[in-house]
Structure formats: C-alpha cells, structure tokens
Amino acid sequence: MDKAKNVKLVILDVDGVMTDGRIVIDDNGVEQRNFDIKDGLGVVALQMCGVDVAIITSKKSGSVRHRAEELKIKRFHEGIKKKTEPYEQMLAEMGIGDAQVAYVGDDLVDLSLMKRVGFPVAVADAVPEVRAAAAYVTQARGGHGAVREAAEAILKAQGKWDAILAKIG
C-alpha cells in the first residue's frame, strides 16, 4: 500500500471496471450499461481529496460520457485504441510521473498501463494476467463497488479517509 501514498491521478477503464462488463443492446441498437452508485461516491471522494480521476476507454458510449459528466471527470478519453497516448498527454499536462498514477483494469488491453503506473489495481474478476500485474486486487468485482474499494484503499494509504468520513458522514 506504500505505492498508493503518492497517487495524484487515478485512471479508470470502464467496461469490466466501472461496469460489470455486460453491454445490453435494445431492439433499436441502443447500448446500456449499469454503474454502481458506490463507485460514484469513491470517485467523488478522490476528487474531494485532490486526487484527479480520468477515464480511458476503447469504446464510445453516450451512457459512459453522461456518467463521466455526472461525476465531473474532466479527463475523459473515449474511442481510444492505444491507451498510452492519452496517458502520456495527462502526465505532461499534470507534470507528474508514472509513480504518481493508479490504474484500475480488468482485461488484457489494460496491461500496458498497469505495467507502467505506480499503483496498478485489478478488479476481483479480472483476467489472471491482470491480477498478476496488480499491486492491489479488489475484493469487489467490476461494476460492483471495485472502484469505491480502490478509492478507499488509496485515501486510507494517504491518511485522507477520516476527512472524507467527516465531510460526508
């Protein structure tokens, strides 16, 4: 958990991390995803403590864009095939290095960033390769509070969790 102490940016994958990985497509071809409300509070808690949150996802989705707007996530990158490109851009903009970044992933496309960041996190139902690359594996599955759990772990490591409890509770 020492690696979590320096985190200034948390990057989230979406499908399988913020959601359970299922995509529902209705008869009109409209996609829907389910988000866990506890994960949203985890994102807000990070932001309240000065930890920036970003999303990098390979798909484009109105529901994901809407959720990012609801959570006031300004660093939102969708339709990304090579996740290292927006990652490098964010590092430069923020003036931080790999050691100050956490990445939460679940599948093989997440490995390139997980191997770079200082605090790689895998959700409980991530593929074995991703779990093996993680410094922390959540107890919760993707879309079922895993983001909240990762946020709480980071804020506890930084000594900021009690302040969140005081503000929110």
Legacy VTK file of the C-alpha trace (Angstrom):
# vtk DataFile Version 3.0
C-alpha trace
ASCII
DATASET POLYDATA
POINTS 169 float
0.000 0.000 0.000
3.031 2.279 0.148
2.646 2.711 -3.623
-0.796 4.266 -3.071
0.588 7.084 -0.885
1.888 9.094 -3.861
-1.125 8.751 -6.162
-2.267 12.049 -7.699
-4.193 10.572 -10.648
-6.486 7.539 -10.812
-7.272 6.268 -14.300
-10.277 4.012 -14.764
-11.164 1.601 -17.513
-14.936 1.382 -18.000
-16.269 -1.971 -19.211
-15.494 -4.552 -16.546
-14.296 -1.922 -14.041
-16.941 0.792 -13.704
-19.495 -1.677 -15.081
-19.864 -5.427 -14.782
-18.673 -5.780 -18.369
-22.061 -6.569 -19.830
-23.491 -4.354 -22.550
-27.241 -4.519 -23.093
-28.332 -3.643 -26.629
-32.027 -2.999 -27.170
-34.012 -3.618 -30.368
-33.055 -0.165 -31.642
-29.342 -0.836 -31.196
-29.075 1.448 -28.163
-26.434 0.307 -25.689
-26.966 0.457 -21.933
-24.552 -0.093 -19.059
-25.083 -0.333 -15.303
-22.982 1.714 -12.888
-22.683 1.122 -9.137
-23.575 4.193 -7.067
-20.878 3.308 -4.514
-18.250 3.628 -7.243
-19.509 7.143 -7.925
-19.002 8.099 -4.293
-15.465 6.682 -4.492
-14.724 8.952 -7.471
-16.165 11.966 -5.642
-14.146 11.146 -2.511
-10.919 11.032 -4.525
-11.719 14.380 -6.127
-12.598 15.940 -2.766
-9.132 14.963 -1.541
-7.346 16.455 -4.530
-6.786 13.223 -6.437
-7.681 13.656 -10.100
-9.734 10.948 -11.826
-9.647 10.077 -15.518
-11.336 7.591 -17.811
-9.708 5.926 -20.791
-11.985 3.596 -22.720
-11.763 1.980 -26.133
-15.485 2.300 -26.843
-17.619 5.372 -27.421
-20.824 5.446 -25.430
-23.336 8.124 -24.551
-24.069 6.485 -21.202
-20.390 6.468 -20.247
-19.964 10.079 -21.357
-23.037 11.029 -19.322
-21.701 9.222 -16.226
-18.333 10.964 -16.587
-20.109 14.334 -16.777
-22.222 13.489 -13.715
-19.062 12.701 -11.778
-17.293 15.817 -13.109
-14.493 13.744 -14.628
-12.780 16.203 -16.944
-10.090 13.862 -18.248
-12.361 11.663 -20.359
-10.909 9.780 -23.319
-13.207 7.523 -25.359
-12.741 5.559 -28.554
-9.079 5.058 -27.673
-7.243 2.152 -29.283
-3.822 2.896 -27.783
-4.278 3.916 -24.148
-0.680 5.072 -23.751
-1.302 8.156 -25.935
-3.812 9.952 -23.654
-1.837 8.638 -20.668
1.334 10.396 -21.832
-0.677 13.552 -22.507
-2.127 13.559 -18.981
1.284 13.048 -17.382
2.655 16.017 -19.317
-0.350 18.237 -18.522
-0.215 17.436 -14.822
3.572 17.405 -14.514
3.592 14.001 -12.803
5.325 10.688 -13.352
4.285 7.037 -13.515
4.786 6.542 -9.763
2.001 9.047 -9.032
-0.637 7.223 -11.074
-3.058 4.418 -10.227
-4.793 2.478 -12.972
-7.799 0.203 -12.411
-8.227 -2.504 -15.040
-9.698 -5.899 -15.745
-8.551 -7.220 -19.127
-5.528 -7.690 -21.366
-5.852 -4.266 -23.031
-5.115 -2.738 -19.609
-1.752 -4.438 -19.131
0.362 -1.836 -20.930
-0.685 0.884 -18.478
-0.779 -1.396 -15.461
2.873 -2.251 -16.051
3.788 1.457 -16.080
1.841 3.035 -13.244
2.982 3.162 -9.651
-0.188 1.619 -8.231
-1.825 -0.903 -10.607
-5.191 -2.199 -9.396
-7.159 -5.181 -10.710
-10.817 -5.841 -10.004
-11.613 -9.215 -8.417
-12.920 -10.754 -11.641
-10.067 -9.508 -13.830
-8.281 -11.988 -16.076
-5.356 -13.806 -14.405
-2.689 -11.797 -16.240
-4.130 -8.519 -14.975
-4.451 -9.789 -11.404
-0.805 -10.916 -11.574
0.305 -7.425 -12.691
-1.601 -5.672 -9.890
-0.204 -4.282 -6.657
-3.756 -4.472 -5.287
-6.676 -6.727 -6.228
-10.101 -5.636 -5.034
-12.478 -7.966 -3.251
-15.333 -6.492 -5.292
-15.994 -7.416 -8.907
-16.057 -4.826 -11.650
-19.274 -2.805 -11.596
-19.979 -3.914 -8.024
-18.024 -1.449 -5.900
-14.475 -2.191 -7.095
-13.757 1.470 -7.928
-15.018 2.531 -4.497
-12.799 -0.079 -2.856
-9.738 1.099 -4.788
-10.517 4.749 -3.943
-10.895 3.914 -0.274
-7.591 1.997 -0.253
-5.775 4.941 -1.844
-7.300 7.516 0.502
-6.596 5.373 3.574
-2.964 4.962 2.469
-2.753 8.754 2.134
-4.342 9.331 5.546
-7.323 11.141 3.994
-10.162 8.669 4.587
-11.148 10.044 8.010
-11.503 13.514 6.485
-13.918 12.089 3.905
-15.941 10.398 6.645
-16.132 13.707 8.496
-17.239 15.605 5.366
-19.742 13.078 4.047
-20.912 11.273 7.194
LINES 1 170
169 0 1 2 3 4 5 6 7 8 9 10 11 12 13 14 15 16 17 18 19 20 21 22 23 24 25 26 27 28 29 30 31 32 33 34 35 36 37 38 39 40 41 42 43 44 45 46 47 48 49 50 51 52 53 54 55 56 57 58 59 60 61 62 63 64 65 66 67 68 69 70 71 72 73 74 75 76 77 78 79 80 81 82 83 84 85 86 87 88 89 90 91 92 93 94 95 96 97 98 99 100 101 102 103 104 105 106 107 108 109 110 111 112 113 114 115 116 117 118 119 120 121 122 123 124 125 126 127 128 129 130 131 132 133 134 135 136 137 138 139 140 141 142 143 144 145 146 147 148 149 150 151 152 153 154 155 156 157 158 159 160 161 162 163 164 165 166 167 168
